[in-house]
Amino acid sequence: MSEQQGQPTLTTQHRTTRKAVVAAAIGNATEWYDFGVYSYLAVTIGLVFYPSQSSGVQLIATFTTFAAAFLVRPLGGMFFGPLGDRIGRKRVLAATMLLMAVSTFAIGLIPSAASIGIAAPILLLVARMLQGFSTGGEYGGATTFIAEYAPDRRRGFLASWLEFGTVSGYVGGAGIVTVMTLLLGTDTMHDWGWRIPFLLALPLGAIGLYLRVKLEETPVFNENTDGFAKDEEGERRKGQFRETIVGQWRAIVLCIGLVMVFNVNNYMVTAYMPTYLEAVLGYSSTLALVVTLGAMVFMLLTVTLFGFASDHVGRRPVLMSGCVLGIVLSLPAFWLLQQGSLWAASLGVLALAVTLVHFSGAGPAALPAFFPTKVRYGALAISFNVSVALFGGTTPLVSESLVQATGNLYSPAWLVMAASAVGLVVVWRMRESAGQPLPGAPAIPVPERRPGASGGPPSPRESGESLPGEWNGNVRRLPTEN
């Protein structure tokens, strides 16, 4: 396996890379299972925890609690991100998985406001903030983990499986709510049925935790000798915060802008759309759930194709296309939603999903490439969560507030269009990263099967020629050609 212009190269086991992608995606699916459940139960949560308010105020209160979790995400990013650059990605991702599962499970145990009064919404807020704190270290860590395992030429495709996990978790949560609503009926769901999807988070989280604990640390982190892990004397190296924030401020600004357009589109479809269809446009709750779920299934089937495309045509063309579609399709999509028929509503949500899947496919590989290895987890976690807190998690709240304040049913479309315009500027300024090593990392070719490993036929090199360099766990560093 040749070197690129004398650059050091790492090669990893094919099976280990596959396990890393699966574990990160499943963990992310568990996290986003909660968001699917919460979004699809927004109306029910409003009735249970804010029963004395009008329906409009209930939705505002529910989405305010939803947004509050995002406001603490930067704190989680500032805590877990730099920690992941010091002690490793694997250990921090296991901790975030555990905290998310426990806090989601706790929501299912909170008594209603009819039983304990004002304490109920307060406890809901506390649980949501714990979720937000854990999530602050989740997505940035998961994208970093996959990116640092993925070969350079396949990073877009492999990283897009993280969003496959995201959509799977959302579809799983939304699907459970939809099926339970059909089987139990609305009254039973309002009474006690809403608790079951939250309670299921604990066993799901246990599976994700097990998979993450079994993983090995990323080869890029293990090989990095310029990071902020403790030195040979066990002393913590200085200057991490300055290097993470001040040293990366230009990349952080671009990352915040890209995450903004990604997440405004994301939360418009995943978090706000069921409520917009039901509470604003008057569709039945079942139809609203099914239409949005159909769009999520479409994304599930196509997201890795867009990741694959970003490896071959580049991240920037795929992201640029998503921004243009966000500007062009938003108003027609919301016009279709207002036509009152199942097919028109389905096409409207599908149009928004087509825009979103461009970012879901190319974004997970593009974001880690903004930052060097020694601060990648921290800088990405902080910039990602600052952007999500300001622009992503507030999307349902801002959209609903604009609709109620102006009476204009197209208000959410203008929000998507404004974010997409910002995204055009960001994509124009960012560098192309497809096929390139991550900043500060060795090149990673397509992984090979380790000699003697079971499963599948041996590679050509296993059957004859041997590569120089010794294996260290699941990693082999190849010597640099001078």
Secondary structure, 3 states (H helix, E strand, C coil): CCCECCECEEEEEHHHHHHHHHHHHHHHHHHHHHHHHHHHCHHHHHHHHCCCCCHHHHHHHHHHHHHHHHHCHHHHHHHHHHHHHHHCHHHHHHHHHHHHHHHHHHHCCCCCHHHHCCHHHHHHHHHHHHHHHHHCCHHHHHHHHHHHHCCHHHHHHHHHHHHHHHHHHHHHHHHHHHHHHHHHCHHHHHHHHCHHHHHCHHHHHHHHHHHHHCCCCCHHHHHCCCCCCCCCCCCCCCCHHHHHHCCCHHHHHHHHHHHHHHHHHHHHHHHHHHHHHHHHCCCCHHHHHHHHHHHHHHHHHHHHHHHHHHHHHCHHHHHHHHHHHHHHHHHHHHHHHCCCCHHHHHHHHHHHHHHHHHHHHHHHHHCHHHCCHHHHHHHHHHHHHHHHHHHHCCHHHHHHHHHHHHCCCCHHHHHHHHHHHHHHHHHHHCCCCCCCCCCCCCECCCCECCCCCCCCCCCHHHHCCCCCCCEECCEEEECCCC
